[in-house]
Amino acid sequence: MASLSDRLESSLRLTVNRDKSAVDRPWNRGYLGYTLTRHKQPRLTLAKASLQRLMQRVREILHRGRGRHIRRVIEELTPILRSWASYFSLVDVKRPLEALDQWMRRRLRGVIWRQWKRPRTRRRKLLASGLDAYRAWKSAGNGRGPWWNTGASHMNQALPKKWVEQLGLISVLDTLRWLAHSS
């Protein structure tokens, strides 16, 4: 790296940003949000930094959405997810996108769980979502935090993936598949 930097700076008179530049294996470096897998046949995948940036942006939007109607929060998320999916449409490895979609649904359920606030409201909403009375009562008053409850089976049954899609939340993975078939 030092010899390359010296050559670029002395003979070509280019400025080298030493924070961004490195000589390393392709799977250890990212370029324009992409990176390669470490296999005999390398595949294009997401760079961890770009995935972390998107997750941070989703956290900020969902944090602001605690006092708003859930559809308005999803309307704010949709253009970001759609543009992100179209930019990363070349990705070959789909597992990080599946995990991202699951994580977003869980975060959305967490916003809803916090909006319900009291155990009585939670019980009423769980009953309205189709849970039986005993299970709704046990789930509403279990005393566990929102993150645990959003991953529990009672919330997955009450607010399934289909319900989240009906609200308008797009799946990044489904959008990528749609883009692949349409082009």
C-alpha positions as CSV (number, residue, x, y, z in Angstrom):
1,M,0.0,0.0,0.0
2,A,2.8,2.4,0.9
3,S,4.6,1.9,-2.4
4,L,1.4,2.3,-4.4
5,S,0.5,5.5,-2.6
6,D,4.0,6.9,-3.1
7,R,3.9,6.1,-6.8
8,L,0.4,7.7,-7.2
9,E,1.3,10.8,-5.3
10,S,4.8,11.4,-6.7
11,S,4.6,10.5,-10.4
12,L,0.9,11.0,-11.1
13,R,0.3,13.8,-8.6
14,L,-2.9,12.2,-7.3
15,T,-4.1,12.5,-3.7
16,V,-4.6,9.2,-1.9
17,N,-7.2,9.1,0.9
18,R,-5.5,6.7,3.3
19,D,-8.7,6.2,5.3
20,K,-10.6,4.8,2.3
21,S,-7.7,3.1,0.5
22,A,-6.4,-0.3,1.3
23,V,-4.8,-3.4,-0.3
24,D,-6.7,-6.4,0.9
25,R,-8.7,-9.5,-0.2
26,P,-11.9,-8.7,-2.2
27,W,-14.2,-10.3,0.4
28,N,-12.7,-8.0,3.1
29,R,-13.4,-4.8,1.2
30,G,-16.5,-3.1,-0.1
31,Y,-16.9,-1.1,-3.3
32,L,-20.0,1.0,-4.0
33,G,-21.9,-0.9,-1.3
34,Y,-21.1,-4.3,-2.8
35,T,-18.6,-7.0,-1.8
36,L,-17.7,-10.5,-2.9
37,T,-18.1,-13.8,-1.1
38,R,-15.2,-15.9,-0.2
39,H,-15.9,-18.9,-2.4
40,K,-14.3,-20.7,-5.3
41,Q,-16.9,-19.0,-7.5
42,P,-17.3,-15.6,-5.8
43,R,-20.7,-14.1,-5.7
44,L,-21.8,-10.5,-5.3
45,T,-23.3,-9.6,-2.0
46,L,-24.0,-6.6,0.2
47,A,-21.3,-4.8,2.1
48,K,-21.9,-4.9,5.8
49,A,-21.5,-1.1,6.0
50,S,-24.3,-0.4,3.5
51,L,-26.6,-2.8,5.3
52,Q,-25.9,-1.2,8.6
53,R,-26.6,2.3,7.2
54,L,-30.0,1.1,5.9
55,M,-30.8,-0.5,9.3
56,Q,-29.9,2.7,11.1
57,R,-32.1,4.7,8.7
58,V,-35.0,2.3,9.3
59,R,-34.5,2.6,13.1
60,E,-34.7,6.4,12.9
61,I,-37.9,6.3,10.9
62,L,-39.5,3.7,13.2
63,H,-38.4,5.6,16.3
64,R,-40.1,8.7,15.0
65,G,-43.2,6.7,14.1
66,R,-44.2,5.8,17.6
67,G,-46.9,8.5,17.8
68,R,-48.1,8.3,14.3
69,H,-50.4,6.0,12.4
70,I,-48.5,2.9,11.2
71,R,-49.5,3.4,7.6
72,R,-47.9,6.8,7.5
73,V,-44.7,5.3,8.9
74,I,-44.8,2.6,6.1
75,E,-45.4,5.3,3.5
76,E,-42.2,7.0,4.7
77,L,-40.3,3.7,4.5
78,T,-41.5,2.5,1.1
79,P,-39.5,4.9,-1.2
80,I,-36.3,4.3,0.8
81,L,-36.7,0.5,0.5
82,R,-37.7,0.6,-3.1
83,S,-34.7,2.8,-4.1
84,W,-32.4,0.7,-2.0
85,A,-33.6,-2.5,-3.6
86,S,-33.3,-1.2,-7.1
87,Y,-29.7,0.0,-6.4
88,F,-28.7,-3.4,-5.0
89,S,-30.5,-5.4,-7.7
90,L,-27.3,-7.1,-8.8
91,V,-26.8,-8.9,-5.5
92,D,-26.5,-12.7,-5.9
93,V,-26.7,-13.7,-2.1
94,K,-30.2,-13.4,-0.9
95,R,-29.9,-14.4,2.8
96,P,-29.0,-11.0,4.2
97,L,-32.1,-9.6,2.4
98,E,-34.3,-12.2,4.0
99,A,-32.9,-11.3,7.4
100,L,-33.4,-7.6,6.7
101,D,-37.1,-8.2,5.8
102,Q,-37.7,-10.3,8.9
103,W,-35.9,-7.7,11.1
104,M,-38.0,-4.8,9.6
105,R,-41.3,-6.7,10.2
106,R,-40.2,-7.4,13.8
107,R,-39.3,-3.7,14.3
108,L,-42.7,-2.7,12.9
109,R,-44.5,-5.1,15.3
110,G,-42.4,-3.5,18.1
111,V,-43.8,-0.1,17.2
112,I,-47.3,-1.5,17.3
113,W,-46.7,-3.2,20.6
114,R,-45.5,0.0,22.1
115,Q,-48.5,1.9,20.7
116,W,-50.8,-0.4,22.5
117,K,-49.2,0.6,25.8
118,R,-51.4,-1.0,28.4
119,P,-52.0,-4.7,29.0
120,R,-55.8,-4.2,28.6
121,T,-55.3,-2.6,25.2
122,R,-52.9,-5.3,24.1
123,R,-55.3,-8.0,25.2
124,R,-58.2,-6.4,23.3
125,K,-56.0,-5.9,20.1
126,L,-54.7,-9.5,20.3
127,L,-58.2,-10.8,20.7
128,A,-59.3,-8.8,17.7
129,S,-56.4,-10.2,15.7
130,G,-57.7,-13.7,16.2
131,L,-55.9,-15.1,19.3
132,D,-57.9,-17.1,21.8
133,A,-58.9,-15.4,25.1
134,Y,-56.5,-17.2,27.4
135,R,-53.5,-16.8,25.1
136,A,-54.2,-13.1,24.5
137,W,-54.5,-12.5,28.3
138,K,-51.2,-14.4,29.0
139,S,-49.4,-12.6,26.2
140,A,-50.6,-9.1,27.1
141,G,-49.5,-9.3,30.7
142,N,-46.3,-11.3,30.4
143,G,-44.1,-8.5,31.6
144,R,-41.5,-9.0,28.9
145,G,-40.1,-6.2,26.8
146,P,-41.2,-5.2,23.3
147,W,-38.3,-6.9,21.5
148,W,-39.1,-10.3,23.1
149,N,-42.8,-9.9,22.4
150,T,-42.3,-9.0,18.8
151,G,-40.4,-12.2,18.2
152,A,-42.9,-14.4,20.1
153,S,-45.4,-16.6,18.4
154,H,-48.4,-14.7,19.6
155,M,-47.4,-11.5,17.7
156,N,-46.4,-13.5,14.7
157,Q,-49.8,-15.1,14.7
158,A,-51.7,-11.9,15.4
159,L,-49.7,-9.7,12.9
160,P,-48.4,-12.2,10.3
161,K,-46.3,-11.3,7.2
162,K,-49.5,-11.1,5.2
163,W,-50.9,-8.4,7.5
164,V,-47.7,-6.3,7.2
165,E,-47.8,-6.6,3.4
166,Q,-51.5,-5.5,3.4
167,L,-50.4,-2.3,5.3
168,G,-48.1,-1.6,2.3
169,L,-44.6,-2.5,3.6
170,I,-42.6,-3.8,0.7
171,S,-40.2,-6.7,1.0
172,V,-36.7,-5.9,-0.3
173,L,-36.2,-9.5,-1.4
174,D,-39.5,-9.6,-3.2
175,T,-38.7,-6.3,-5.0
176,L,-35.4,-7.7,-6.1
177,R,-37.0,-10.8,-7.4
178,W,-39.6,-8.7,-9.3
179,L,-36.8,-6.5,-10.8
180,A,-34.9,-9.6,-11.9
181,H,-37.9,-11.0,-13.7
182,S,-39.0,-7.7,-15.3
183,S,-35.6,-7.0,-16.8
